[in-house]
């Protein structure tokens, strides 16, 4: 009995872990809104659960997205997660094969070789299988050691900086499987119950004439590593292992991240594995800004030590969000923190009541209501072109903010001014619905994003001019003549990653010229650096970021640099000698 | 061997060439345009005296003719290389390679392209002009002054600092001459259209030279030009071609709207694209405003980091005619010192 005491660190560690998880997850779920809880209950016995299980398997264990990013990185994560999972499953299978029953102490499958020295039917097969799995995991562990030395071969230029809590957890994780190998090999040397791997390593122990005391010490070391890891887990980044599964389930149950911070936001924060994929994709490195990438911000949110400087110094381009293998809503999480951190300023917006709007005439309701937005008014070339195309196509439209208008609210939202933004949203929403139009046409992706996410416009479909003009072409209302010009299209962040509009602008442009593709486009397209999301980035820093983006865009020397966002246009026009045009201007020129 | 090769046949290049010729040096001017005189060709009158630009130009044409200066027109410099023996090899567009003992950069400036400030509507709305466009219009004026759409203007606005002191447009520095040019042009417009209301929207008024402040005072007291402290945010066009401006009046602390018939953008000065290009070819240092960096701000403003390459005029930054002529004269003396030491 005394010599079985080594199971204590493992057992106590596991109990501690379960208690902490039970309390934490219980609190988080209980703090979800009533509607969200209802969503969980209603979806529990639906196909959504199956989908969640399947995704948990593919992402939590196999790490499919990691594989897509880099083979070796994917293998490292898979061998650790999936290998460990299989080791636990087959550990139980081994116990079942041996005893014919699963009702046993939880530590028996973990330390099986220590407790069982006797042969049983299938023992050789099980021992070899378990050795194979151990080898599988160990290959991942060695890759992990190597990644710390040289992360480049994993396709990672910069890896995360470790915090003390993580170091502890990492050290114990790195010890678990090597100790298991040594402990099982020592036992194999003494009792000949190992597989191909442990018996081979056991030869070494036989040579040094291993004693039961030495064997016991190694089993203690294995158990302690496990116990320490379990206790560290909720306080380190490894909390993500289980939280990610919870997150996947909740996401499948239709729970969405709100602009205001809540317990679902917290679950997302804890789902971050700090893999560091978001670090490399961040363009801020070009300006030598390397402490505000999402992985660090999430860590700061967790530890409640996020500084305003870090929080606000981000262009919210969304490149990290689309690269995140866990699918965390990084942009909205950051906005939720900004909302939390910002004070309400004087936003009575009394002027809204004095704005001149065309009165609604019951029997002359427009089909389309066009909202140009502030940025389009600042780029009158775009505004003029949109109006020209609409007139040419004979569209029955109303120009909502022709004379004066209110802002869409997105810049305020990006700055964390939720209440102020809400006032503008309410105001515009009423005007749009009042107009009786069935389509809301926008020419600025910044407006598009807020209309789509925060306006709740019901049956009214929202369209960017690139989508709408393509429809007009397809309906034969306008026809375009093709030139021999080569065009490179720049995906604006808010239109591409923000709203998922990638194909319509390209299809439309292809009708006016030859669209060239670039190395980084669509979901991986680079930010122009003009972003309204960052109000603290200096002009000099913006310029270096812009120069890098232009280098990628202009690599093939196109005749025209096309974009679909007035802000991108304004930003690029100051950096190049070639023509920078909005898609609306190109269409207005190409119309027959 | 040529003693001095002068790049640019504007007033800076001509003044330097005349002075060096008088000192007995063999000079050659390379000018990329088809005539000498540079930007002065496009200008109607000069501040603060309202004197005709053509008069100044005539003076230099006459001086040039008297001295029979060698000038290559329609020729631009591709590269400048300093050889080991200290002689410069200058490659030009005409397949002519010059060898010379020294080089003077009198390549001047170019005006800010107002299209880059799209919200002001230049080249989008017909009645938006730049200060240079207005000078051309005034120079070629026959009969009554009208806006580009043919209207006698009742309200005219001048916008200061277009492409100057504006990091977003890429230029953080002050072009310093646009303020006084705007005041000059505003007075001129008042003289031509006495019934018109003329507005100047400014950030700061920098009336640094002799006679400038007096002119500014005259604009207010005699001509009733209205000065509004604040920038223009955006311009929209009315159906009749007149313009609606959104400006901020920072003294009244409120946004306001102006209806005008014509808008004049006071475009700033930028380093000439060509200067940037050949500066690269000979390792010439440029300052943060992209103009050529002088070797010593106070006592060596004609020298550069490359021995034997000198500057004259606005290649070092925005300069008035007055300052350009002086700087060009001092360039001649700096070259003289250098060539004497060489012998």
Interface residues (C-beta under 8 A of the other chain):
Chain A: X377 X378 X379 X380 X381 X384 X539 X543 X569 X570 X573 X574 X575
Chain B: X115 X116 X118 X119 X121 X124 X125 X167 X168 X169 X170 X172 X233 X234 X235 X236 X237
